[in-house]
């Protein structure tokens, strides 16, 4: 049996005996087997990495999508909440006396013997809007009951009418004189603007005043003229204080 040195010399001479040939083939097979195993392992590792990356990518995309959807839902909820809040603000909105730029007061009592004597309060607001409240201070409310036959005063269901006339105002100039231009109108039962008038309030000694035509019956030509005067001072903050001032004893 040849030792390893002899085998090596014979292989260099080009002589390979059958058993040496079989041994070489076995070594080659082992080598190819190792290569095959390594390739398969590499393929498996690559496949797992790719699948894992795709899974992670999909998971990442899902997370981002869910996060965006969640953010979108939050924004939508916030918008809805703001809309509800705005709607509540509009429903509960009342004119604040602090926002009044000018307040005018006037009375008309020429028809008091007929049960019609009016005290009017006109507020000019900072947003350019106008509201005129009308209070028949000699009338008494019926509260849904029939008036007494011996009643000596005019009877009505609503002696105080809030926003009897409404409109707009602005700082203006007429005939070269600075003034307040005020346009107001009443509203009939069908919601139409009627009895519209435009007045100009001029300042004299720190006080504004003007005459205004108002309807005795909304939508009709039965009108009277009242003189209103006032300043930027708010004398009556609400209807209650105004009624208390003029309510008949």
Secondary structure, 3 states (H helix, E strand, C coil): CCCHHHHHHHHHHCCCCHHHHHHHHHHHHHHHHHHHHHHHHHHHHHHHHHHHHHHHHHHHHHHHHHHHHHHHHHHHHHHHHHHHHHHHHHHCCCCCHHHEEEEEEEEEEEEHHHCEEEEEEEEEECCCEEEEEEEECCCEECCCCCCCCCCCCCEECCCEEEEEEEEEEEEEEECCEEEEEEEEEEECCCCCEEEEEEEEEEEECCEEEEEEEEECCCCCCCEEEEEEEEECCCCCCCHHHHHHHHCCC
